[in-house]
């Protein structure tokens, strides 16, 4: 199997690494908002999922080129947790990411975004971030550093399978957690029934 | 000038707070607060004086002698060349610090009855304010700041809305208290808590009101303002008394009362427990209403003198050496008239600690003095996050029940500190006045119940605030578990498949 050693900027489409939309001031939700904004606060499950508590705003001022597409990688460039996740919400709601993220569009002829996101979250790339972060008060990863993220790329089919196993493993964990909770609930209720 | 054109309370507060910039950085807020507050006080005296002078001038024309005679009968007297205008005219003098000091001592001398000692601890000519050049620059800044038209305190401009100034003074005190860290609680009780306590003790017209740990008199003033006559209208018919051990803080309390127009307040400077100054005949002076926010669990409060106390305050027991809470409570009980009420803010330990404190507590309960216990939300006070409680003692209790109120869950979640909202205060006061059981909020405990609890007053023993959990549908939960287990098998199988394909 041929495994290619490369860097992120060589496997993205042109202008495929851009910062999220930079809002001026606080992002204010609007009751009739039609544009969803993904912010750092929305990241759940160790920064792997987007929660369903996102802010909706009136988005008439924001150009369509900022809208996210399914398969875009969201990379947290600010703070100490520089993780990547794939934007995977297929509900068709127009969505933008805030500027805490880089939005990375990979060239799907070469790379599988789920695989790339998985790889970025692994220790070897995480270590690369700790040595390349800038800023003293609040850390951030600048664009050059993102472009030069080192990657190991197996053939597309293998990438897909690795990503799939990683996804299933995570799903397995969720089920375990849910099971634990439900079991607890059941036992507690049964025991309380004895004394009530 | 119309009142509507006057700056708002917020604007004045802001101007005053900005005036502090002159001192910021140069030295600590615990030091410069006295300078700002004294300066504000002098400006207030001067403006009130000027107002009266103008009034008389209009009435009597140019007869300076007559005007002077009339002015000498005012509530205070400003000697010649002691006005703010005089300070302003000499603001560029090289010896301005000395001049201000002279003015302060003259004001004190002329009003020895009311203002004796108020400026004792302050010198505007002190090296604390920097070396001469620095000092003069700072004083010039200060003088200029206070001559801005927004800070013109002449009562005629305010249509008699004098409380604006009192509010501003309290605002500064509160700001300083919240910035002072641990020390803040020493001289200021948060406004909302003072209001609550004032409403709980509900002072009536003609009452004598006393605070044995007066601080800056913020609580005392608040309680005095709550005085109502028989028809429930605000009344100025009251007498206030206090004692404060810290000299600087004592001076603040005198000025605070003066600015609130409570000139007759008698506030003594000395340690309340070891050297009570408010005496009558051979014993302690007695009052209708006694309130306090004493220091929480004060160490070294004077345990060594307690046994031989000549006022016999500790007959129910001597509080432990390192915790003065009950010493203050006993002092308050002993200074209350037979039909009087006591309202005191205490840490929760007072409700349940054993030893001599337990004995004192039992005695107080058995004498049927304790009327109510109110648990407050956490983090209301300056310098400490611990939750506190209010105890209400009533010497003329007509029943043997004690009301417990758990108000610890209703408050405004502040950034630095929590606050009681108007509705929270109202709910507590209504519950107390109704003196009845409210589910999950208050409980009326007969003496026997407290006895059963070994005279432990811990609020959860009396007020049940436990929320029932949502009932769980067991059948549905069982179904869900089955479903989850099925999914788990599927996921594992799928994963196996991929892993095999990857050759693992």
Interface residues (C-beta under 8 A of the other chain):
Chain A: X158 X161 X162 X164 X165 X168 X169 X171 X172 X175 X176 X178 X179 X182 X183 X185 X186 X188 X189 X190
Chain B: X471 X472 X474 X477 X478 X480 X481 X484 X485 X487 X488 X491 X492 X494 X495 X498 X499 X501 X502
